[in-house]
Amino acid sequence: MEIQERLEAILNQYGLSVHSEEKNEELDSFAFISMIVEIENEFDISIPDDFLTMSFFDVKRLLNYIVSVEESV
């Protein structure tokens, strides 16, 4: 499974999508952190703190970050 598909599978559980520009306003802080931890575990990475603010969370930026980390390994 490709990186985008793996990320999409996790995001869908939380009502988000790689293809959507919308932010899910119903995602509470616990769900947000749970999603981040799940992404970190799936990709065996540590997501930088600047991604850990819901108001600044950008799915496409996160995807680009994961791809860059995966390619550097």
N, C-alpha and C positions, 0 to 999 in steps of 0.2 A: 504494500500500500504506500502511496506517495505521501510526502510530508503534508501537502495541502489536504488530502483526504483524511489523514489521521487527525489533523487539527480540526477539520470540519466536523468529524464525528464527535469530538469533545464539545465543540462550540454548540452544536445542535442540541445537546443535552441541556444547555443553559439558554436556549432561545436566541442564540447568535449565529452568524454565518460569516464565512470568509468573504462572501459576495455582497454583503449588505453594508450600507453606509450608516444604517440606523444603530443607535445604542439601545440596549434593553434597559429601560428605566425600572423595570420590575426586579432586576437582578440585585438582591441585597448583598451586603458586604460579606456575609458568610458564604453565600453561593459564589461570589466573585473570587474569594480566596481559595475556595474549594476547587474552582475551575483552574486557577493558576497552578495550584499544587498538582492537579491531575495532568496538566500540560507539562509541567516540569518532570513528572514521573514518566510520562509517555516518551518524552524526547531525551530524558536523562540530561537535563540542562538546569541551570539556575537563571531564572528570569530577573533582569536588573530591576532595581527599585523604581525606576522611572516608568515602568509598565504597571506598577502596582497601585495606581490611582484610577478609580473607575471613571472619573470625569475626563481623564486623558488617555484612557485605554483605546487603542487603535488596532483592530484586528489585522489589517494589512501590514502595518508596521511590525506587529508581533510575528506574522508569517515570514516577513523578510528577515527578521532577526533569527528565527529558528532555522531558516534555510542557510543563512550565513554561518551559523554555528555548526550545523550538520555538514556543510561543505568543508569546514576547516578541520574536521576530525579525520 
